[in-house]
Amino acid sequence: MLVKTETAGFMKDTSTGAFINTDDTSYVKFMAERSNAKNSKDLSNRINAVEEDLKEIKNLLLQVVNGRN
């Protein structure tokens, strides 16, 4: 059974003592922030991969220019 608490947006489950967030806007905001963090991490990983590829290309070009092919 859920009962109201003094904190807006939360209810207390009397059987477990857990506080439950009942504010949908907080959940939506949390999920958006989580998605943005994942997208940022994915983008950072892609940038790092491109940087590594460019380093490899640069090294290969230097080898060709210096006649080490």
N, C-alpha and C positions, 0 to 999 in steps of 0.2 A: 504494500500500500504506500502511495506517495503522499507526503504532506508538505505544505508550503513552508518555506524558511524565511528568515529575515533578509536574505540576500536575493535580490530580484533576479529572475531567470534560472533559479535553482530550486529543486525540490529534494526532499530526503526520503529515501526508501527505508521504511521502518523495519523491514525484515533484515536488511544487510547493514544499515547505517550509512550507506553510500549517498553522496550528494550527486544529483543528476542535473546536468545542464539542459534546460528546456527552452533556451533562447535560440531559435533557428538562425537568427542573423549572426550570432557568434560562430555557429558551426559553419555557415557559408563563408564567413570571413576566414576562419581557420583553414578550410579546404582550399580557398583561393591562394592564401599565403603558402600553403604546402605545395600547391601546383606551381606557383611562381618560383619557389626554391628549387624544385625538381627541374624546371625549365632552365634556370640559371646554371645549375650543376651540369646539365646536359650540354648547354652552350659552351661552358668553360671546358668541358672535355673535348668537344669538337675543335675549339680554338687551339688547345694544346696539341691535338693530333695534326692540325694544319701546320703549326709551328715546327713540329718534328719533321713533317714531310718537306717543308721549305729548307730546313737545315740539311737534310739528306740531298736535296736537289742542288743546293749551294756547294756542298762537298763534291758531288759528282761533276759539276761544272768546273770547279777549281782543278780537279784531276784532269779533265779534258784539256783545259787551258795550259796546264803545266806539262802536258804530254805523258801523263802517267796511266793512260788508258790501256 
